[in-house]
Amino acid sequence: MLYHWLTPLADEFIVFNLFNYITFRAAGATITAVLLSFLIGPRIIRFLKSKGVGQVVRAEGPASHQSKRGTPTMGGIMILICTLLPTVLWAPLDNRYVLVAALATLWMGAIGFVDDYLKFVQGKSRGLVARYKLVGQVTFGVALGVYLLLQPLATNLPPNATTLPFFKYVLVLLPPVVYVAFVTFVVTGASNAVNLTDGLDGLAAGLTVIAAGAFAVFAYVFGRVDMSEYLNVYYLRGSGELTVFCASLMGAALGFLWFNAHPAQVFMGDTGSLAIGGAFGTVSILLKSEFLLLMVGGVFAAETAAVILQTGVFKWRKWRKGREYAEQHRVFRMAPLHHHFEKIGWPESKVVMRFYIIGILCALFALSTLKIR
């Protein structure tokens, strides 16, 4: 919005020429998102408290988590507002990269909101039935895959292509049906991965700040002719504006972390975690860098893998040797992975800080692929 209003004034007032620079608008979006979080955060927390929207803690979870019972959740509303509003303010609204990413965030956030509403407001312990949640995620994934095939955003590349890290100018072409399935898997998997990671004060929010910052760099590089040529990556015209979107998400997560840091005043709930995961999955697809998502979001991937491994091995051992044996021989003391470390004696703050460190290393490793080609 500001881009459309103020850029035309650059001919008369040179200061407005700043709005032509993505870096300036990305910085503006980040600051706007953080300040907006500070402004609306206390109000949202008070509102959630007044409605009795409190966290439910599982009995089998770590004993230290019992003190979290009743903490307001559905704080992801704050993340949605503080991501989408700065994006609208600072990014060009005719850029399809930005519009698709914003729609993905809103769609997944809406699914999470329905789940949280049923669970915490209406008191339905299961929330939105898992298969209905999955249907909503898959529906968006299929729609996104079909849209990208019919209306490609990158006109210089095949719509059904993806790239590989470490290799310069290497395209992997997928059959159209396989590509749609691949897109669906990435979006659905990413949204659920962040959802599984959201279990400790500040964990998912802090990792979101790190991952969003990394994707902002990728979007900026891929959207510049000179930098993409120098670093031997494909140029994606218009994708640079995703830098503004990622910066908004980073600022929103940073502002939310102010209230979500230990001891948390509010939790994001599925409203926030599904929205964040959907945003990451969609951005990686739009940048044709789906495999980079595994690197940037290494902690998210590890948390998901731990749950899959725990569940799969438990079912196999239960089938082979009975439930009692399976209960006594779990792979992890508890899944997702962050709960395992709590069970072996790590304080919550230590788990979160060490996962931050791993997240930063993962992001740096992913960024190194820009040069190692």
C-alpha positions in Angstrom: 0.0 0.0 0.0 2.7 2.5 1.0 4.7 1.3 -2.1 1.8 2.2 -4.4 1.1 5.5 -2.7 4.6 6.9 -2.1 6.8 5.5 -4.9 5.2 7.8 -7.6 6.2 10.8 -5.5 9.9 10.0 -6.0 10.1 12.3 -9.0 9.2 15.3 -6.9 10.6 14.2 -3.5 13.7 12.1 -3.8 13.3 10.7 -0.2 10.4 8.6 -1.5 12.8 6.8 -3.8 13.6 4.7 -0.8 10.4 2.8 -1.3 11.8 1.4 -4.6 14.4 -0.6 -2.5 13.3 -3.9 -1.2 15.8 -3.8 1.7 14.3 -0.5 3.0 10.8 -1.9 2.8 11.8 -5.2 4.4 13.3 -3.3 7.3 10.2 -1.2 7.5 8.0 -4.3 7.5 10.1 -5.9 10.3 9.9 -2.8 12.5 6.2 -2.4 11.8 5.5 -6.0 12.7 7.4 -5.8 16.0 5.8 -2.5 17.1 2.4 -3.7 16.1 3.0 -6.8 18.2 3.8 -4.6 21.2 0.7 -2.6 20.6 -1.9 -5.3 20.2 -0.2 -8.1 22.2 -1.4 -7.1 25.7 -4.9 -6.4 24.3 -5.2 -9.8 22.7 -3.8 -11.5 25.9 -6.4 -9.7 28.0 -9.2 -10.7 25.6 -8.2 -14.3 25.6 -8.0 -14.3 29.4 -11.5 -12.8 29.6 -12.9 -15.5 27.4 -11.2 -18.3 29.4 -9.2 -19.5 26.4 -6.6 -21.4 28.4 -4.0 -24.1 27.6 -4.8 -27.7 28.4 -1.8 -29.7 29.6 -1.5 -33.4 29.0 -1.2 -35.5 32.2 1.6 -37.6 30.7 3.7 -34.6 29.8 6.6 -33.2 31.8 5.6 -32.3 35.4 7.0 -28.8 35.0 4.3 -28.1 32.4 1.5 -28.3 34.8 2.1 -24.7 35.8 1.2 -23.7 32.2 -2.3 -24.9 32.6 -4.7 -22.0 31.9 -2.2 -19.8 30.0 -4.0 -18.0 27.2 -3.6 -19.7 23.8 -4.7 -18.8 20.3 -2.1 -16.1 20.4 -1.4 -17.0 16.8 -4.0 -14.3 15.9 -1.3 -11.8 16.8 1.2 -13.5 14.4 -1.4 -13.5 11.6 -2.2 -9.8 12.1 1.4 -8.7 12.5 2.5 -10.6 9.4 -0.3 -9.8 7.0 -0.8 -6.1 7.9 2.9 -5.0 7.4 3.0 -7.1 4.2 0.0 -5.1 2.9 1.6 -1.9 4.0 5.1 -2.4 2.6 4.9 -4.9 -0.3 3.4 -4.2 -3.8 -0.1 -5.7 -3.8 0.1 -6.7 -7.4 3.0 -9.1 -6.9 1.7 -12.7 -7.2 4.5 -14.1 -5.0 3.4 -12.0 -2.1 -0.3 -12.6 -2.7 0.1 -16.4 -2.8 2.3 -16.5 0.3 -0.2 -14.3 2.2 -3.1 -16.4 1.1 -1.3 -19.6 2.3 -0.6 -18.0 5.7 -4.3 -16.9 6.0 -5.6 -20.3 4.9 -3.5 -22.4 7.2 -4.1 -19.9 10.0 -7.9 -20.3 9.5 -7.6 -24.0 9.8 -5.7 -23.6 13.0 -8.1 -21.1 14.3 -11.1 -23.4 13.8 -9.2 -26.2 15.6 -8.3 -23.9 18.5 -11.8 -22.5 18.7 -13.4 -25.9 19.0 -10.8 -27.1 21.5 -10.5 -24.1 23.8 -13.7 -22.1 23.4 -16.3 -24.9 22.8 -14.4 -27.4 25.0 -14.1 -30.2 22.5 -11.0 -32.0 23.6 -10.0 -33.2 20.1 -10.6 -29.9 18.5 -11.0 -30.1 14.7 -11.0 -33.8 13.8 -7.6 -34.7 12.4 -8.9 -35.9 9.0 -10.8 -32.6 8.5 -7.7 -30.6 9.3 -5.8 -32.7 6.8 -8.4 -32.2 4.2 -8.1 -28.4 4.6 -4.3 -28.6 4.3 -4.4 -31.0 1.3 -7.0 -28.9 -0.5 -4.8 -25.8 -0.4 -1.7 -27.9 -1.5 -3.5 -29.3 -4.5 -5.0 -25.9 -5.4 -1.5 -24.3 -5.1 0.1 -27.0 -7.2 -2.5 -26.7 -10.0 -2.4 -22.9 -9.9 1.4 -22.9 -10.3 1.1 -25.3 -13.3 -1.6 -23.3 -15.0 -0.3 -19.8 -14.1 3.5 -20.1 -13.6 5.1 -17.3 -11.6 8.6 -17.9 -12.9 8.1 -17.6 -16.7 11.8 -18.5 -17.4 11.5 -21.9 -15.8 9.2 -24.9 -16.3 6.3 -24.7 -13.8 6.8 -28.3 -12.7 10.5 -27.9 -11.8 12.5 -27.6 -8.6 16.1 -27.0 -7.9 18.7 -28.8 -5.8 21.0 -27.3 -3.2 24.8 -27.3 -4.0 24.2 -27.7 -7.7 24.2 -24.7 -10.1 21.6 -24.5 -12.8 20.2 -28.0 -12.1 16.5 -28.5 -12.6 14.5 -31.5 -11.5 11.4 -31.9 -13.7 8.4 -33.7 -12.2 5.4 -35.0 -14.1 2.5 -32.6 -13.5 0.6 -35.0 -11.2 3.7 -35.8 -9.2 4.4 -32.1 -8.9 1.0 -31.3 -7.5 1.5 -34.2 -5.0 4.9 -32.9 -4.2 3.6 -29.3 -3.5 0.8 -30.7 -1.4 3.3 -32.8 0.7 5.6 -29.8 1.2 2.8 -27.5 2.4 1.1 -30.0 4.6 4.3 -31.4 6.0 5.7 -27.9 6.8 2.6 -26.8 8.6 2.4 -29.9 10.7 6.2 -29.7 11.4 5.9 -26.3 13.0 2.8 -27.5 14.9 4.7 -30.4 16.4 7.6 -28.1 17.4 5.3 -25.7 19.3 5.6 -27.2 22.7 7.9 -25.1 24.8 7.9 -21.4 25.7 9.5 -19.5 22.9 10.7 -22.5 20.9 8.6 -22.3 17.7 8.6 -18.5 17.7 12.3 -18.2 18.0 13.0 -20.8 15.3 10.5 -18.9 13.1 12.6 -15.7 13.5 15.7 -17.6 12.4 14.1 -19.5 9.4 12.2 -16.4 8.2 15.4 -14.4 8.2 17.1 -17.1 6.1 14.3 -17.2 3.6 14.3 -13.4 3.3 17.9 -13.6 2.2 17.1 -16.4 -0.4 14.2 -14.4 -1.7 16.3 -11.3 -2.1 19.1 -13.1 -3.9 16.8 -15.0 -6.3 15.0 -11.8 -7.1 18.0 -9.9 -8.2 19.6 -10.4 -11.7 23.1 -9.5 -10.6 23.2 -11.5 -7.4 21.6 -14.6 -8.9 24.0 -14.6 -11.8 27.0 -14.1 -9.5 25.9 -17.0 -7.2 24.9 -19.3 -10.0 21.2 -19.6 -9.0 18.1 -19.1 -11.2 16.7 -15.7 -11.4 13.0 -15.5 -10.4 11.6 -12.2 -11.5 9.4 -10.6 -8.8 10.4 -13.1 -6.1 12.4 -10.5 -4.3 9.2 -9.1 -2.9 9.0 -12.2 -0.8 11.8 -10.6 1.2 9.2 -8.2 2.6 6.8 -11.0 3.4 9.5 -13.0 5.2 10.6 -9.9 7.0 7.1 -9.3 8.2 6.8 -12.9 9.4 10.2 -12.5 11.2 9.1 -9.3 12.9 5.7 -10.8 13.9 7.5 -13.9 15.4 10.0 -11.6 17.2 7.2 -9.5 18.6 5.3 -12.6 19.7 8.4 -14.0 21.3 8.3 -10.9 23.7 5.2 -12.4 25.2 5.9 -16.1 24.6 9.4 -16.2 26.2 9.6 -18.3 29.4 7.5 -18.0 31.4 5.0 -17.6 28.6 2.1 -15.1 28.9 0.5 -16.6 25.8 0.8 -19.5 23.4 0.4 -19.4 19.6 -1.8 -22.5 19.4 -2.6 -24.1 16.0 -3.7 -20.7 14.7 0.0 -19.6 14.7 1.9 -22.8 14.2 -0.1 -24.0 11.1 0.0 -20.5 9.6 3.8 -20.3 10.1 4.4 -23.8 8.6 2.1 -23.0 5.7 4.0 -19.8 5.0 7.4 -21.6 5.0 6.2 -24.4 2.8 4.7 -22.0 0.3 7.7 -19.7 0.2 10.0 -22.6 -0.4 7.8 -23.8 -3.3 7.5 -20.3 -4.8 11.3 -20.0 -4.7 11.6 -23.5 -6.2 13.8 -24.4 -3.2 11.8 -27.0 -1.4 14.8 -29.0 -0.4 16.3 -25.9 1.2 13.4 -26.0 3.6 14.8 -29.2 5.2 18.0 -27.3 5.9 16.6 -24.0 7.0 14.0 -25.8 9.1 16.3 -28.5 10.3 14.9 -28.5 13.9 11.3 -28.6 12.6 12.2 -31.6 10.4 14.0 -33.3 13.3 10.9 -32.9 15.6 8.7 -34.4 12.9 11.0 -37.3 12.2 11.1 -38.1 15.9 7.3 -38.3 16.1 7.2 -40.5 13.0 9.9 -42.8 14.3 8.4 -43.0 17.8 5.0 -43.8 16.5 6.2 -46.2 13.8 8.5 -48.2 16.1 5.9 -48.3 18.9 3.2 -49.8 16.5 5.7 -52.3 15.1 6.8 -53.5 18.5 3.2 -53.6 19.8 2.3 -55.8 16.8 5.3 -58.1 17.3 5.6 -58.4 21.1 2.6 -56.7 22.7 1.7 -53.3 24.1 3.7 -53.7 27.4 6.9 -54.5 25.6 6.3 -51.5 23.2 5.7 -49.2 26.2 8.9 -50.3 27.8 11.1 -49.9 24.7 10.2 -46.6 23.2 12.8 -44.9 21.0 12.4 -41.6 22.9 11.2 -41.1 26.4 8.6 -38.8 24.9 7.9 -37.2 21.5 8.2 -34.6 20.0 12.0 -34.4 20.5 12.0 -31.4 22.8 10.0 -33.4 25.4 12.5 -36.2 25.3 15.3 -33.8 26.5 13.0 -32.5 29.2 12.4 -36.1 30.3 16.1 -36.8 30.6 16.6 -33.7 32.9 17.3 -30.7 30.7 15.5 -27.5 32.0 13.0 -26.1 29.5 15.1 -22.9 29.0 18.2 -25.0 28.1 16.3 -27.1 25.6 15.0 -23.9 23.9 18.3 -22.2 23.8 20.1 -25.2 22.4 17.5 -25.7 19.8 18.0 -22.0 18.8 21.7 -22.7 18.4 21.0 -25.7 16.2 18.4 -23.6 14.2 21.0 -20.9 13.6 23.6 -23.5 12.4 21.0 -25.0 10.1 20.1 -21.6 8.6 23.8 -20.8 8.1 24.4 -24.1 6.5 21.5 -23.5 4.1 22.8 -20.0 3.3 26.2 -21.5 2.6 24.7 -23.4 -0.4 24.5 -20.1 -2.2 28.3 -20.1 -2.6 28.9 -23.9 -2.7 27.6 -24.5 -6.2 
